[in-house]
Amino acid sequence: MLLVPRLGSGIPLVARTHEMRRLRAAFARAERGEAGAVLLSGDAGVGKTRLLTALGEHVDGCGALVLTGRCIDVREGGLPYLPFAEALAPLGVATDAVVAAAVRARPALGRLLPQGQGFEEPRAAEHPPMTSNDRETMVRPRPEQDLGQLQLFDAVLGVLTEVAESRPVVILLEDLHWADASTRNLLSFLLSRLRAQRLLVVGSYREEDVHRRHPLRGLLSELVRLATVERVDLHPFGAADARRFVEALADEPLPADVVADIVSRSEGNPFFAEELLATKTECNDLPAGLAEVLLSRLERLSPDTRRVVRVISVANEPVMHAALAEVSGLGELELDEALREAVQHHVLVVLSDGSYTFRHALLQEAVYGDLLPGERSRTHAAYAARIQARPQGRGHDAKLAYHSLQSSDLVTALPALLRAMDEAEKLGAPGSALRHVEQALSIWDAVPAADRPEGYDELRLLHEASYFAGTSGEPERAAAFARSATRALTPDSPVDR
């Protein structure tokens, strides 16, 4: 089964000739051994995924290896290197001898590839208790931490370079506005070392989400200055192209006034036009705002289907059938019918691994935002309970912490955050580790002393935060945490602190 994207190949590709020509030209250069990268920007729903889908189909037909990874919005529970781990996962199970040899020659890839592919899990470096003489030095990164991350980055570049010797490689990275710090660092490393490989990297992001203080903004400014990197902006349709799109999307000819109304309301956004068309053909009473349009479309679904859609909106990532059965509480037959209806109405799509996700992120945002507080909290709690009951794997504790925080179960969230911090350090992702320990600090006082993890106190967390901030290249924040740690010292503090 092919991967079904949020805005898939079933949607007509209209008025993107110029952008597609630039993407194909970048691939043609990569085929000749001139590696490059394209940063594709555009508003939500403007058709970035559709364009990447078309590019993937084109280069696949040319014999290229297409690797796709997606960032997801997990707020404070970032999963280090997620899009790269997803993109490189097929290499870990490849039957091609050249690919398998390239992967096995680089044990550092075990940090990214799924467990059970023959790699040992890397160990987190031990670091001694903080002493009174450590206040100035603890903002500096540990050499072994830098070395571990460099080994991983070199391994990723090396395996892609080696695989590309036998066939061109195209990496598609979606939703970079949600990328964690470790992913941004690896992206920067990779793009700055594009030379003569037969390699093309294409990353997409929401332009409107990358505000002045967004961590991706500074990186984008640096990357576009590289000779091998170009930026392609995807703009909304003009009126004529929007009309062509609506007419191509409709199953039958539409009255001119209906087309004009959709074109006007959609403001050139293909996804908006699609949703407005779906609502217009089913109901003459159009809501004023897009969120209302999306939700009014869902109201025509059965109660069980709406329930399943709400459950998936809380997961904030693709969800497997078994998880939906447990969290939704529906019987197998009811769940099957609900999922079938949601897919048939183009609310959900089925991915290649059998999981379900929203056809577009805006749908998920609209549904999640419409949940009542109690409904949202209970569903997060149900996901947390399921995660706790399952064997631990990579990202387990970050997900548990996220759902526990959203359901106000701080007693469960605190130790999960600390374990997620340790895992992020083990993976060479200090930025993610810093977010986890900051979150732990924010809820420390709200957790009863008897329920706090043994061996931790606020002073130790400040020590960890200072170290991870320094390792992440944020010396000012590292110094601020160090000063807070100094103020937290009391006459009763252990001597070795």
C-alpha positions in Angstrom: 0.0 0.0 0.0 1.3 3.4 -0.9 1.6 6.1 1.7 -1.5 8.3 1.6 -0.5 11.9 2.2 -2.7 14.5 3.9 -3.4 16.2 0.6 -2.8 13.3 -1.8 -2.5 12.6 -5.4 -6.2 12.4 -5.8 -6.4 16.2 -5.6 -5.7 17.9 -9.0 -2.4 19.6 -9.3 -3.3 23.0 -10.8 -1.2 26.1 -11.6 2.0 24.8 -10.0 4.0 24.5 -13.2 6.6 27.0 -12.2 7.2 25.4 -8.8 7.3 21.9 -10.2 9.7 23.0 -12.9 12.1 24.3 -10.2 11.8 21.1 -8.2 12.4 18.9 -11.2 15.4 21.0 -12.2 16.9 20.5 -8.7 16.4 16.8 -9.0 18.0 16.8 -12.5 21.1 18.5 -11.0 21.2 15.9 -8.2 21.1 13.1 -10.8 24.2 14.6 -12.4 26.0 14.6 -9.0 25.2 18.2 -7.9 23.6 17.8 -4.5 21.1 20.4 -3.4 18.2 21.3 -1.2 14.9 23.1 -1.6 13.0 24.8 1.2 9.3 24.9 0.3 7.3 27.5 2.2 3.6 28.3 2.1 0.6 28.7 4.3 -1.3 25.8 5.8 -3.4 24.1 3.1 -1.8 25.8 0.2 -0.7 22.5 -1.3 2.8 21.8 -0.1 2.2 18.1 0.5 0.4 17.8 -2.8 3.4 19.3 -4.6 5.8 17.0 -2.7 3.7 14.0 -3.6 3.9 14.9 -7.3 7.7 15.3 -7.0 8.0 12.0 -5.2 6.0 10.3 -8.0 8.2 11.9 -10.7 11.6 11.0 -9.1 10.4 7.5 -8.3 9.6 7.1 -11.9 13.1 8.2 -12.7 14.6 5.4 -10.5 15.4 7.5 -7.4 15.1 6.3 -3.9 12.5 8.4 -2.1 12.7 8.7 1.7 9.9 10.6 3.5 9.8 11.9 7.1 7.3 14.2 8.9 7.6 16.4 11.9 4.6 16.4 14.3 3.4 18.9 16.8 4.0 17.4 20.2 4.5 20.7 21.9 6.8 20.2 24.9 7.1 16.4 24.3 9.5 16.6 21.3 10.7 13.4 19.7 14.4 13.8 18.7 15.2 13.4 15.1 11.7 12.1 14.3 11.5 13.0 10.6 15.0 11.6 9.9 14.2 8.5 11.9 11.1 8.0 9.8 12.8 8.7 6.5 15.8 6.5 7.2 13.8 3.6 8.6 13.4 1.8 5.2 17.2 1.6 5.0 17.4 -0.4 8.1 15.3 -3.2 6.6 16.5 -2.9 3.0 17.3 -6.2 1.2 19.6 -4.5 -1.2 23.1 -5.6 -0.4 24.6 -2.1 -1.0 22.2 -0.4 1.3 22.4 -3.0 4.0 26.2 -2.8 4.0 26.2 1.0 4.1 23.9 0.9 7.1 25.7 -1.9 9.0 29.0 0.0 8.5 27.6 2.8 10.6 26.6 1.7 14.1 25.8 5.2 15.1 22.6 5.0 13.0 21.3 2.8 15.8 20.3 6.1 17.5 17.8 6.6 14.7 16.7 3.3 13.3 14.0 1.3 15.1 15.1 -1.0 17.9 15.6 -4.6 16.9 17.6 -3.9 13.7 20.8 -5.2 15.1 22.2 -2.1 16.8 22.9 -1.7 20.5 21.1 1.2 22.2 23.7 3.9 23.0 24.3 4.7 26.6 23.9 8.1 28.1 27.1 9.5 29.5 27.4 9.6 33.3 27.9 13.0 34.8 29.0 13.5 38.4 27.1 15.5 41.0 27.5 19.3 40.9 30.0 20.8 43.2 30.4 24.4 44.4 33.3 24.7 41.9 31.1 23.8 38.9 29.1 27.0 38.6 31.1 28.5 35.8 32.1 25.4 34.0 28.8 23.6 33.7 27.6 25.8 30.9 30.2 24.1 28.6 29.2 21.1 26.5 30.9 17.8 27.5 33.3 16.6 24.8 31.7 13.1 24.7 28.3 14.6 24.0 29.6 16.6 21.1 31.4 13.5 19.8 28.3 11.3 20.0 26.2 13.8 18.0 28.9 14.3 15.4 29.2 10.5 15.0 25.5 10.3 14.3 25.5 13.3 11.9 28.5 11.8 10.0 26.7 8.4 9.9 23.6 10.0 8.3 25.6 11.9 5.8 27.8 8.9 5.1 25.0 6.4 4.5 23.1 8.8 2.2 26.2 9.5 0.2 27.1 5.8 -0.2 23.5 4.8 -1.1 23.4 7.7 -3.6 26.3 6.2 -5.5 24.1 3.5 -6.9 20.9 5.5 -7.4 19.8 9.1 -6.7 18.3 9.7 -3.3 15.5 12.2 -2.6 14.6 13.0 1.0 11.3 14.7 1.6 10.9 16.3 5.1 7.5 17.8 5.9 6.3 20.3 8.5 9.7 21.6 9.5 8.0 24.3 11.6 7.5 21.6 14.1 11.0 20.2 14.0 12.8 19.8 17.3 16.2 21.3 18.0 18.1 18.0 17.2 16.3 17.7 13.9 17.2 21.3 13.0 20.8 20.7 13.9 21.0 17.6 11.8 19.3 19.4 8.9 21.8 22.2 9.1 24.8 19.7 9.2 23.4 17.8 6.2 22.6 20.8 4.0 26.0 22.5 4.7 27.8 19.4 3.5 26.0 18.9 0.2 28.7 18.6 -2.5 28.9 16.1 -5.3 26.4 13.5 -4.0 23.5 12.4 -6.0 21.2 13.7 -3.3 18.3 16.1 -3.1 16.7 17.2 0.2 13.4 19.0 0.1 11.8 20.4 3.3 8.5 22.1 3.7 7.2 24.4 6.4 4.3 26.7 7.2 5.4 30.3 6.5 2.8 31.8 8.8 4.0 29.7 11.8 7.7 30.8 11.5 7.4 34.0 13.5 10.3 36.3 14.5 11.2 34.3 17.6 10.5 30.8 16.0 13.7 28.7 16.3 13.5 27.7 12.6 13.6 31.3 11.4 17.3 31.9 12.2 18.3 28.5 10.6 16.4 29.3 7.4 18.2 32.6 7.1 21.5 30.7 7.3 20.6 27.9 5.0 19.3 30.0 2.1 22.8 31.7 2.0 24.3 28.3 1.0 24.9 27.9 -2.7 23.3 24.5 -2.7 20.1 25.6 -1.1 17.2 27.4 -2.8 13.8 28.5 -1.5 10.5 28.0 -3.3 7.5 29.9 -2.1 4.1 28.4 -2.7 1.5 31.2 -3.0 -2.3 31.0 -2.9 -4.1 30.6 -6.3 -5.2 33.6 -8.2 -8.9 33.8 -9.1 -8.6 32.1 -12.5 -6.5 29.2 -11.1 -8.8 28.8 -8.1 -11.7 28.4 -10.5 -9.8 25.8 -12.5 -9.0 24.0 -9.3 -12.7 24.0 -8.0 -14.0 22.9 -11.4 -11.4 20.1 -11.6 -12.2 19.0 -8.1 -16.0 18.8 -8.5 -17.6 15.5 -9.6 -19.9 17.4 -12.0 -20.3 20.8 -13.5 -21.2 23.5 -10.8 -23.3 26.6 -11.2 -21.2 29.7 -11.8 -22.4 31.4 -8.7 -21.3 28.4 -6.5 -17.9 28.4 -8.0 -17.6 32.1 -7.6 -18.6 31.9 -3.9 -16.1 29.1 -3.2 -13.3 31.0 -5.0 -14.1 34.2 -3.0 -14.3 32.5 0.4 -11.3 30.2 -0.1 -9.0 33.2 -0.9 -6.9 31.0 -3.1 -6.2 28.3 -0.6 -6.7 24.8 -2.2 -7.6 23.1 1.1 -10.1 25.8 2.0 -11.6 25.5 -1.4 -11.9 21.7 -1.1 -13.6 22.0 2.3 -16.0 24.7 1.2 -16.9 22.7 -1.9 -17.7 19.6 0.2 -19.9 21.7 2.5 -21.5 23.6 -0.3 -22.6 20.5 -2.2 -24.1 19.0 0.9 -25.6 22.1 2.6 -26.6 25.5 1.3 -26.0 27.3 4.6 -22.3 28.0 4.7 -20.7 29.0 8.0 -18.7 32.2 8.0 -15.4 30.8 9.3 -13.3 27.9 8.0 -13.3 26.2 11.4 -17.0 26.3 11.4 -17.0 24.9 7.8 -14.8 22.0 8.9 -16.9 21.2 12.0 -20.2 21.6 10.1 -18.9 18.9 7.7 -18.2 16.6 10.6 -21.7 17.1 12.1 -23.1 15.2 9.2 -21.1 12.1 10.2 -22.6 9.5 12.5 -22.1 9.9 16.3 -19.6 7.0 16.4 -17.6 8.4 13.6 -17.5 11.8 15.3 -16.3 10.1 18.4 -13.5 8.3 16.6 -12.4 11.6 14.9 -12.3 13.4 18.3 -10.2 10.5 19.7 -7.7 10.7 16.9 -7.5 14.5 17.3 -6.2 14.1 20.8 -3.5 11.6 19.8 -1.7 14.3 17.7 -0.1 11.6 15.6 -1.2 8.7 13.4 -3.1 6.1 15.4 -3.2 2.3 15.0 -6.5 0.4 15.0 -5.9 -1.3 18.3 -5.3 2.0 20.1 -8.5 3.4 18.7 -10.4 0.4 19.8 -9.1 0.8 23.3 -9.3 4.5 23.7 -12.7 5.0 21.9 -14.4 2.2 23.7 -16.3 1.2 20.6 -16.8 -2.4 19.6 -14.9 -3.8 16.6 -17.9 -3.6 14.2 -18.9 -0.1 15.3 -15.3 1.0 15.0 -14.8 -0.4 11.5 -18.0 1.3 10.3 -16.9 4.6 11.9 -13.5 4.5 10.3 -14.9 3.5 7.0 -17.2 6.5 7.0 -14.4 8.9 8.1 -12.2 7.7 5.3 -15.0 7.7 2.7 -15.8 11.3 3.7 -12.1 12.3 3.3 -11.8 13.2 7.0 -9.2 10.5 7.7 -6.6 8.7 5.5 -4.9 5.4 6.0 -1.1 5.3 6.0 1.1 2.5 4.7 1.5 1.0 8.2 -2.2 0.8 8.7 -2.5 3.8 11.0 -5.1 6.5 10.7 -4.5 10.3 10.6 -6.3 13.4 9.5 -6.2 14.3 5.9 -4.9 17.7 6.8 -3.5 19.2 10.0 -6.1 22.0 10.0 -8.8 19.4 10.4 -7.1 18.0 13.5 -6.6 21.5 14.9 -10.3 22.4 14.4 -11.6 19.2 16.0 -9.2 19.3 18.9 -10.0 23.0 19.5 -13.7 22.1 19.7 -13.4 19.5 22.4 -14.8 20.3 25.9 -12.1 20.5 28.6 -13.4 17.4 30.4 -13.6 15.4 27.1 -10.1 16.5 26.2 -8.6 15.6 29.6 -10.3 12.2 29.7 -9.1 11.2 26.2 -5.5 12.3 27.0 -5.7 10.2 30.2 -6.9 7.2 28.2 -4.0 7.5 25.8 -1.6 7.8 28.8 -3.0 4.7 30.4 -2.6 2.8 27.2 1.0 3.9 26.8 1.8 3.0 30.4 0.5 -0.5 29.8 2.6 -1.2 26.7 6.3 -2.2 26.5 8.6 0.7 26.5 10.2 1.8 23.2 11.8 4.9 21.7 9.7 7.9 22.4 7.5 6.1 25.0 8.2 8.4 27.9 7.9 11.6 25.8 4.4 10.5 24.7 3.5 9.5 28.2 4.6 12.8 29.6 2.7 14.7 27.0 -0.6 13.0 27.5 -0.2 13.0 31.3 0.5 16.7 31.3 -2.6 17.4 29.1 -4.7 15.3 31.5 -3.2 17.1 34.6 -1.7 13.8 35.9 1.4 15.5 37.2 2.4 12.5 39.4 2.8 10.4 36.2 4.1 13.2 34.1 7.1 14.1 36.3 9.0 10.8 36.2 8.1 10.3 32.5 9.6 13.7 31.8 12.8 12.7 33.6 13.1 9.4 31.7 12.4 11.3 28.4 15.2 13.6 29.4 17.6 10.7 29.8 16.5 9.2 26.5 17.0 12.4 24.7 20.5 12.7 26.1 21.2 9.1 25.1 20.1 10.0 21.6 22.4 13.0 21.5 19.5 15.5 21.5 20.3 18.0 24.2 17.6 20.5 22.9 14.9 17.9 23.6 16.4 17.0 26.9 16.3 20.7 27.9 12.6 21.0 27.1 11.8 17.9 29.2 13.8 19.1 32.2 12.3 22.6 31.9 8.8 21.0 31.9 9.8 19.0 35.0 10.9 22.1 36.8 7.6 23.8 36.0 5.6 21.2 37.7 8.0 20.2 40.5 6.4 22.2 43.2 2.9 20.9 42.2 3.9 17.3 42.8 3.7 16.1 46.4 7.2 15.3 47.8 6.2 11.7 48.4 5.5 11.2 44.7 8.7 12.8 43.3 11.2 10.4 41.8 13.9 9.2 44.2 17.3 10.8 43.7 16.0 14.0 42.2 15.5 17.4 43.8 15.1 20.9 42.4 18.9 21.6 42.6 19.7 18.5 40.5 17.1 19.5 37.9 18.6 23.0 37.7 22.0 21.4 37.3 20.7 19.3 34.4 18.9 22.2 32.8 22.1 24.3 32.9 24.1 21.5 31.4 21.6 20.8 28.6 21.3 24.5 27.8 25.0 24.8 27.5 25.2 21.7 25.3 22.4 23.1 23.1 24.4 26.2 22.4 22.4 28.5 24.7 25.1 29.7 27.1 23.0 32.6 28.5 20.2 30.3 29.5 22.8 27.8 30.9 24.2 30.6 33.1 20.7 31.6 34.2 20.0 28.1 35.3 23.4 27.9 37.1 22.6 31.1 39.0 19.2 29.6 40.0 21.0 26.5 41.2 23.3 28.7 43.3 20.3 30.5 44.9 18.7 27.1 45.5 21.6 26.0 47.7 20.8 25.9 51.4 22.9 25.1 54.5 21.3 21.6 54.4 22.3 20.9 50.8 24.7 18.0 50.4 28.3 19.0 50.3 28.9 17.5 46.9 26.3 19.8 45.4 
